[in-house]
Amino acid sequence: MKEWLKQFYGEHKWLTILAAAALVLGILFLCIGFWRTLLLALLVAVGVLMGSILDRGGWPAVKDFFAAIFQKR
């Protein structure tokens, strides 16, 4: 059984990931509502963005990122 699952996941990686994500979003919509789910998704996206920036360059990269966004023109 494990081999079949590994093979299926290997052939359909993104299908499996996106189907699981859609299932989680659907459950969240039903349980906590649209706006709370949207807020949660936004907070997760910000966390992922900050985590990827920290992974690439640490706190100086975060500082540079926000300096680039909020620079005076």
Secondary structure as the mmCIF struct_conf table of DSSP 4:
data_model
#
loop_
_struct_conf.conf_type_id
_struct_conf.id
_struct_conf.beg_label_comp_id
_struct_conf.beg_label_asym_id
_struct_conf.beg_label_seq_id
_struct_conf.end_label_comp_id
_struct_conf.end_label_asym_id
_struct_conf.end_label_seq_id
HELX_RH_AL_P HELX_RH_AL_P1 LYS A 2 GLU A 11
BEND BEND1 HIS A 12 HIS A 12
HELX_RH_AL_P HELX_RH_AL_P2 LYS A 13 ILE A 32
HELX_RH_AL_P HELX_RH_AL_P3 PHE A 34 ILE A 69
TURN_TY1_P TURN_TY1_P1 PHE A 70 PHE A 70
#
